[in-house]
Amino acid sequence: MHLVRHRAYEFGARGIDPAKIWFDLETAVARKDQIVQGIIDGILGWVHKNKRITFIHGRAEFTSPVDIRVDGKTITADKSIIATGSRAADVRIPGLEEVGYITNYEALLLKKLPSSLLIIGGGYIGVEFAQMYARFGAQVTLLSRSPRLMKQEEPELSARLAQILTAEGIDVRLGAAAIRAEKEGHQKVIIAEIEGVEHRFAAEDVLYAAGRVPRVDGLGLAQAGVEVGPQGIRYDETLRTTAANIWSLGDVNGGPMFTHRATYDGPIVALNAVKDVGRTVDYRVVPRAVFTQPALASVGLTEAEAVTAGHEVKTGAAYFEHSGRAKAIGETEGMLKFIADAETGELLGGHILGPHADILIHEVVTAMYDRGTAVSLQKSIHIHPTLSEMVKDAAKKLK
């Protein structure tokens, strides 16, 4: 929608009247549903075909370390794995439950585009949905309690992303703490405090995107001897919980809540539970990405985190405005910043804001995996013209 409405003419497209382009949310949601259902059907199809797997659908709860009650029926298992994922964090804004809101789940089920959308939360979910719905055609306001978006990311990059979203017409309010919600006619109103002053923000709908928490409620974990800490289930480096015969993986453990982290955990847990091989996890190199345009992707430490950890660092930066491929596709916003230990040269972190950053970051992931340096990135031949050349450029500038 953004390309057709705002940039098609630049690329030579003619005969398109942007004023006559409209977005059919119901069709987009139906397409999404079809893709998701296809993935689910594929997984379930494999499960059902495997004669060694018994699939039971129901509400499960531990009644002891080895007994699990599923809808009134008890199953006994010598070993168990907990993979219940996460849920949206509880709402702690007075009045919001009464006013009504949606989460990221409902936001992907809407059949009608709201004329205006107020988003609470400046993390992955809030930022992605803000740009997406703004490009669909809604008037979007984003409230972030933090003084910057994506507060865990490299400041230079997250600050630039906020500027890009603002330039697209999104009303980005930083340091805005939502303190209560009210109804005003057909509008939902959030009162937020910014620098000690209350401001009122009204919209047709409110998206609550203030984080996710492990799904541990109602599982009977106490009966199983599984302890839960502030971040999630307590586990050791083999992903064994405080119960000797129970393991856990993914979002339910807290930490980085990404599908690819759970996918990484899965084989480790399976081998440890079934074969007792003692595999351990290494979360030092877990990449992350926010799927905006331009995308923001990172792995490892920020410069400030590396210094706090005791490293003397060197950094290297490159800018997409100097990339021939970025110019060709008309996406020159953004930069790359790499951090390395000044003495050993070990890569400590990589941060990319730019076109296809979510793909480019994997060069850095590979280099960091075995505690490598940037030498392989600096000396290997990169195809021209590609965006990957910028990874080499940033690596060469480490100093």
C-alpha positions as CSV (number, residue, x, y, z in Angstrom):
1,M,0.0,0.0,0.0
2,H,2.8,2.4,0.9
3,L,4.7,1.6,-2.3
4,V,1.6,2.0,-4.5
5,R,0.2,5.1,-2.8
6,H,3.4,7.0,-2.3
7,R,6.3,5.7,-4.4
8,A,5.0,3.9,-7.5
9,Y,5.3,7.1,-9.7
10,E,9.0,7.4,-8.7
11,F,9.6,4.0,-10.2
12,G,7.9,4.8,-13.5
13,A,4.4,3.5,-12.8
14,R,1.7,5.6,-14.6
15,G,-2.0,5.5,-14.7
16,I,-2.4,5.0,-10.9
17,D,-4.5,7.4,-9.0
18,P,-3.4,7.1,-5.3
19,A,-6.7,8.8,-4.2
20,K,-8.6,5.8,-5.7
21,I,-6.5,3.2,-4.0
22,W,-8.2,1.7,-0.9
23,F,-7.3,-1.1,1.4
24,D,-9.5,-4.2,2.0
25,L,-8.5,-5.3,5.5
26,E,-10.9,-8.3,5.4
27,T,-9.2,-9.7,2.3
28,A,-5.7,-9.3,3.9
29,V,-6.8,-11.0,7.1
30,A,-8.4,-13.9,5.1
31,R,-5.1,-14.3,3.2
32,K,-3.2,-14.3,6.5
33,D,-5.6,-16.8,8.0
34,Q,-5.1,-19.2,5.0
35,I,-1.3,-19.1,5.3
36,V,-1.4,-19.6,9.1
37,Q,-3.9,-22.5,8.8
38,G,-1.8,-24.1,6.1
39,I,1.2,-24.1,8.5
40,I,-0.9,-25.5,11.4
41,D,-2.4,-28.2,9.2
42,G,1.1,-29.2,8.0
43,I,2.4,-29.6,11.6
44,L,-0.7,-31.4,12.8
45,G,-0.7,-33.6,9.7
46,W,2.9,-34.7,10.6
47,V,1.9,-35.3,14.2
48,H,-1.1,-37.4,13.4
49,K,0.9,-39.5,10.9
50,N,3.6,-40.4,13.4
51,K,2.4,-43.6,15.1
52,R,4.7,-42.9,18.1
53,I,2.9,-39.7,19.0
54,T,-0.5,-39.5,20.8
55,F,-2.0,-36.1,20.4
56,I,-4.5,-35.0,23.1
57,H,-6.4,-31.7,22.9
58,G,-7.5,-30.3,26.3
59,R,-6.8,-28.3,29.4
60,A,-3.8,-29.8,31.2
61,E,-2.7,-29.4,34.8
62,F,0.0,-31.2,36.9
63,T,-1.3,-32.9,40.0
64,S,2.1,-34.3,40.9
65,P,5.6,-34.3,39.3
66,V,4.5,-37.4,37.2
67,D,0.7,-37.0,37.0
68,I,-1.1,-34.6,34.6
69,R,-4.9,-34.2,34.6
70,V,-6.4,-33.4,31.2
71,D,-10.1,-32.5,31.3
72,G,-10.7,-34.9,34.2
73,K,-8.5,-37.8,32.9
74,T,-5.1,-38.5,34.5
75,I,-2.0,-39.2,32.4
76,T,1.2,-40.5,34.1
77,A,4.5,-39.6,32.6
78,D,8.0,-40.2,33.8
79,K,9.2,-37.1,32.0
80,S,7.4,-33.9,30.8
81,I,8.2,-30.9,28.8
82,I,6.4,-27.6,29.3
83,A,6.0,-25.4,26.2
84,T,2.9,-23.3,26.9
85,G,4.3,-20.1,25.4
86,S,3.2,-16.6,26.5
87,R,0.2,-14.3,26.7
88,A,-0.4,-10.6,26.6
89,A,0.6,-8.9,29.9
90,D,-2.1,-8.0,32.3
91,V,-3.7,-4.6,31.9
92,R,-2.8,-2.3,34.8
93,I,-4.4,0.9,33.5
94,P,-7.5,1.9,35.5
95,G,-10.6,1.9,33.3
96,L,-9.2,0.2,30.3
97,E,-11.0,-3.1,30.9
98,E,-14.3,-1.2,31.0
99,V,-13.5,0.9,28.0
100,G,-12.3,-2.1,25.9
101,Y,-9.2,-2.8,24.0
102,I,-7.5,-5.3,21.6
103,T,-4.2,-7.1,21.7
104,N,-2.0,-8.1,18.8
105,Y,-4.1,-11.3,18.5
106,E,-7.4,-9.4,17.9
107,A,-5.6,-6.8,15.8
108,L,-4.9,-9.6,13.3
109,L,-8.5,-10.6,13.2
110,L,-10.2,-7.3,12.5
111,K,-12.5,-7.2,9.4
112,K,-12.9,-3.4,9.4
113,L,-10.1,-0.9,9.4
114,P,-10.5,1.5,12.4
115,S,-10.4,5.2,11.4
116,S,-8.0,5.8,14.3
117,L,-5.9,3.5,16.5
118,L,-4.2,4.3,19.8
119,I,-1.3,1.9,20.6
120,I,0.1,1.6,24.2
121,G,3.6,0.2,24.1
122,G,6.8,1.1,22.2
123,G,8.3,-2.3,21.9
124,Y,8.3,-4.9,19.0
125,I,4.5,-5.3,18.9
126,G,3.6,-1.6,19.3
127,V,6.1,-0.4,16.7
128,E,5.2,-3.0,14.1
129,F,1.5,-2.6,14.4
130,A,1.8,1.2,14.4
131,Q,3.5,1.3,11.0
132,M,1.3,-1.5,9.6
133,Y,-2.0,0.1,10.5
134,A,-0.8,3.6,9.5
135,R,0.0,2.3,6.1
136,F,-3.4,0.6,5.9
137,G,-4.9,4.0,6.3
138,A,-5.7,4.4,10.0
139,Q,-4.6,7.5,12.0
140,V,-2.2,6.1,14.6
141,T,-0.9,7.4,17.9
142,L,1.8,5.5,19.7
143,L,2.4,6.0,23.4
144,S,5.7,4.7,24.8
145,R,6.4,4.9,28.6
146,S,10.1,4.8,27.7
147,P,11.9,7.9,26.6
148,R,12.7,6.1,23.3
149,L,11.3,3.3,21.2
150,M,12.8,-0.1,21.3
151,K,14.7,0.8,24.4
152,Q,16.8,-2.4,24.4
153,E,18.3,-1.5,21.0
154,E,21.2,0.7,20.0
155,P,20.1,4.3,20.7
156,E,21.2,5.7,17.4
157,L,19.1,3.2,15.5
158,S,16.0,3.2,17.6
159,A,15.9,7.0,17.6
160,R,16.1,7.1,13.8
161,L,13.3,4.6,13.6
162,A,11.1,6.9,15.7
163,Q,11.9,9.7,13.3
164,I,11.0,7.6,10.3
165,L,7.6,6.6,11.9
166,T,6.9,10.2,12.7
167,A,7.7,11.3,9.2
168,E,5.1,8.7,8.0
169,G,2.4,10.5,10.0
170,I,2.4,8.4,13.2
171,D,2.0,10.5,16.3
172,V,4.8,9.1,18.4
173,R,4.7,10.2,22.1
174,L,7.8,9.2,24.1
175,G,7.9,9.2,27.9
176,A,4.1,8.9,27.9
177,A,2.8,6.8,30.8
178,A,-0.8,5.8,30.4
179,I,-2.5,6.4,33.7
180,R,-6.2,5.8,33.1
181,A,-8.8,5.2,30.3
182,E,-12.2,6.8,29.7
183,K,-15.1,6.6,27.2
184,E,-16.0,9.8,25.4
185,G,-19.0,9.2,23.1
186,H,-17.9,6.6,20.5
187,Q,-14.2,7.3,21.2
188,K,-11.9,5.6,23.6
189,V,-9.7,8.0,25.6
190,I,-6.3,7.3,27.2
191,I,-5.0,9.9,29.6
192,A,-1.2,9.8,29.7
193,E,1.3,11.7,31.8
194,I,4.2,13.3,29.9
195,E,6.7,15.3,31.9
196,G,4.3,15.6,34.7
197,V,1.4,16.9,32.6
198,E,-1.7,15.0,31.7
199,H,-2.6,14.7,28.0
200,R,-5.8,13.1,26.5
201,F,-5.6,10.9,23.4
202,A,-8.7,9.7,21.7
203,A,-9.2,7.0,19.1
204,E,-11.8,4.5,17.7
205,D,-9.8,1.6,19.1
206,V,-7.0,0.9,21.6
207,L,-4.3,-1.7,21.0
208,Y,-2.6,-2.8,24.3
209,A,0.9,-3.8,23.4
210,A,2.8,-3.4,26.7
211,G,4.6,-6.7,26.5
212,R,4.0,-10.4,27.0
213,V,4.4,-12.7,30.0
214,P,5.0,-16.5,30.4
215,R,1.8,-18.6,30.3
216,V,2.1,-20.3,33.7
217,D,-1.3,-19.8,35.2
218,G,-3.4,-22.9,35.9
219,L,-0.7,-25.5,35.1
220,G,-0.4,-26.8,38.6
221,L,3.3,-26.1,38.6
222,A,3.5,-26.0,42.4
223,Q,2.1,-29.5,42.6
224,A,4.8,-30.6,40.1
225,G,7.6,-29.0,42.1
226,V,8.3,-26.5,39.3
227,E,9.3,-23.1,40.6
228,V,8.4,-19.8,38.8
229,G,10.5,-16.7,39.1
230,P,9.9,-13.1,38.2
231,Q,10.8,-13.8,34.5
232,G,9.2,-17.2,34.1
233,I,9.9,-20.8,34.9
234,R,13.2,-21.4,36.7
235,Y,15.5,-23.6,34.6
236,D,19.2,-24.6,34.4
237,E,21.5,-24.5,31.4
238,T,20.0,-27.8,30.1
239,L,16.5,-26.4,30.4
240,R,15.6,-28.7,33.2
241,T,13.2,-27.1,35.7
242,T,13.4,-27.4,39.5
243,A,11.6,-30.7,39.1
244,A,14.2,-33.3,38.1
245,N,11.9,-35.0,35.5
246,I,10.5,-31.8,33.9
247,W,12.0,-29.5,31.3
248,S,10.6,-26.3,29.8
249,L,11.3,-24.2,26.7
250,G,10.5,-21.0,24.8
251,D,8.5,-18.1,26.0
252,V,7.3,-19.8,29.2
253,N,10.9,-19.5,30.5
254,G,10.9,-15.7,30.0
255,G,13.9,-14.0,28.3
256,P,13.8,-13.4,24.6
257,M,10.3,-14.4,23.5
258,F,10.9,-15.3,19.9
259,T,9.7,-18.3,17.8
260,H,13.3,-18.9,16.7
261,R,14.5,-19.1,20.3
262,A,11.8,-21.7,21.1
263,T,12.8,-23.6,17.9
264,Y,16.4,-23.5,19.1
265,D,15.3,-24.8,22.6
266,G,13.2,-27.7,21.2
267,P,15.9,-30.2,20.0
268,I,18.0,-29.5,23.1
269,V,15.1,-30.2,25.5
270,A,14.1,-33.3,23.5
271,L,17.6,-34.8,23.5
272,N,18.0,-34.0,27.2
273,A,14.6,-35.4,28.3
274,V,14.7,-38.5,26.1
275,K,18.4,-39.4,25.9
276,D,19.8,-37.5,28.8
277,V,22.7,-36.1,26.7
278,G,23.2,-33.0,28.8
279,R,23.1,-30.4,26.0
280,T,23.3,-26.8,27.2
281,V,21.8,-23.6,25.8
282,D,23.9,-20.6,24.7
283,Y,21.8,-17.4,24.4
284,R,24.8,-15.2,23.7
285,V,23.9,-15.0,20.0
286,V,20.1,-14.8,19.7
287,P,19.2,-12.4,16.9
288,R,16.1,-10.2,17.1
289,A,14.2,-8.1,14.6
290,V,11.3,-5.7,14.4
291,F,9.6,-6.0,11.0
292,T,9.1,-2.4,10.2
293,Q,10.2,-0.8,7.0
294,P,13.1,-0.2,7.2
295,A,13.6,-3.2,9.5
296,L,15.6,-3.1,12.7
297,A,17.6,-6.2,13.5
298,S,20.3,-6.9,16.2
299,V,22.3,-9.6,17.8
300,G,24.5,-9.5,20.9
301,L,25.4,-6.4,22.9
302,T,24.9,-2.7,22.4
303,E,27.9,-0.5,22.8
304,A,26.8,0.6,26.2
305,E,26.1,-3.0,27.3
306,A,29.6,-4.1,26.1
307,V,31.3,-1.3,28.1
308,T,29.2,-2.1,31.2
309,A,30.4,-5.8,30.8
310,G,34.0,-4.6,31.1
311,H,35.0,-4.5,27.4
312,E,37.2,-1.9,25.8
313,V,35.4,-1.6,22.5
314,K,35.8,-0.5,18.9
315,T,32.9,0.2,16.6
316,G,32.3,0.3,12.9
317,A,29.4,2.0,11.1
318,A,28.2,2.1,7.5
319,Y,25.2,3.9,6.0
320,F,22.7,2.7,3.4
321,E,22.8,6.0,1.6
322,H,26.1,4.9,0.2
323,S,24.8,1.6,-1.1
324,G,24.2,1.3,-4.8
325,R,21.6,-1.4,-4.3
326,A,19.8,0.7,-1.6
327,K,19.6,3.6,-4.1
328,A,18.3,1.3,-6.8
329,I,15.4,0.0,-4.7
330,G,14.8,3.5,-3.2
331,E,15.4,2.5,0.4
332,T,18.5,4.4,1.6
333,E,17.3,5.1,5.2
334,G,19.4,3.5,8.0
335,M,22.8,2.3,9.1
336,L,24.8,-0.6,10.4
337,K,26.8,-0.5,13.6
338,F,29.1,-3.3,14.8
339,I,30.8,-3.6,18.2
340,A,33.9,-5.6,18.9
341,D,36.4,-6.1,21.7
342,A,39.3,-3.8,21.1
343,E,41.9,-6.2,22.3
344,T,40.8,-9.6,20.9
345,G,38.7,-8.3,18.0
346,E,35.8,-10.6,19.0
347,L,32.5,-9.4,17.6
348,L,30.2,-8.5,20.5
349,G,27.2,-7.1,18.7
350,G,25.7,-6.1,15.4
351,H,22.9,-3.7,14.8
352,I,21.2,-2.9,11.5
353,L,18.4,-0.5,10.6
354,G,17.7,-0.7,6.9
355,P,16.2,-2.6,4.0
356,H,16.1,-6.4,4.8
357,A,18.0,-5.9,8.0
358,D,16.3,-9.1,9.3
359,I,18.2,-11.0,6.6
360,L,21.5,-9.2,6.7
361,I,21.9,-9.7,10.4
362,H,22.6,-13.4,9.9
363,E,26.1,-12.7,8.5
364,V,26.9,-11.2,11.9
365,V,25.2,-14.1,13.7
366,T,27.3,-16.6,11.9
367,A,30.5,-14.7,12.6
368,M,29.7,-14.4,16.3
369,Y,28.6,-18.0,16.8
370,D,32.1,-19.3,17.6
371,R,33.3,-16.1,19.2
372,G,34.7,-15.0,15.9
373,T,36.1,-11.7,14.7
374,A,35.0,-9.5,11.8
375,V,37.9,-10.8,9.6
376,S,35.7,-13.2,7.6
377,L,33.2,-10.4,6.9
378,Q,36.0,-8.0,5.9
379,K,37.9,-10.4,3.6
380,S,35.1,-12.5,2.0
381,I,33.9,-11.5,-1.5
382,H,30.4,-10.0,-1.5
383,I,28.3,-9.8,-4.7
384,H,27.8,-6.4,-6.2
385,P,25.3,-4.8,-6.2
386,T,23.8,-6.2,-3.1
387,L,22.8,-4.9,0.3
388,S,25.2,-7.4,1.8
389,E,28.1,-5.3,0.7
390,M,27.2,-2.9,3.6
391,V,27.9,-5.7,6.1
392,K,31.4,-5.9,4.7
393,D,31.7,-2.2,4.7
394,A,30.7,-1.8,8.4
395,A,33.1,-4.7,9.4
396,K,36.0,-3.0,7.6
397,K,35.4,0.2,9.6
398,L,35.7,-1.4,13.0
399,K,38.4,0.7,14.8
